[in-house]
Amino acid sequence: MPDTQPSDDAPETPAQRRARRAQFLRDLMEARELRDRVQPRRARAARMRQQMRMRTFRW
């Protein structure tokens, strides 16, 4: 797997980090949507568990 870091160990700029993070989050949402379409029962159960966690969460 090729290394995606810039060469000569240059520090990553905040803009590069935000762009990389945005791409990661887009990919993550796409993967979740695909999984939900493929396994609707499991997705529904996961939604119910998440709702229960949010209901019982204390600030």
Stockholm file with secondary structure:
# STOCKHOLM 1.0

chainA/1-59         MPDTQPSDDAPETPAQRRARRAQFLRDLMEARELRDRVQPRRARAARMRQQMRMRTFRW
#=GR chainA/1-59 SS CCCCSCGGGCCCCHHHHHHHHHHHHHHHHHHHHHHHHHCHHHHHHHHHHHHHHHHHCCC
#=GC SS_cons        CCCCSCGGGCCCCHHHHHHHHHHHHHHHHHHHHHHHHHCHHHHHHHHHHHHHHHHHCCC
//
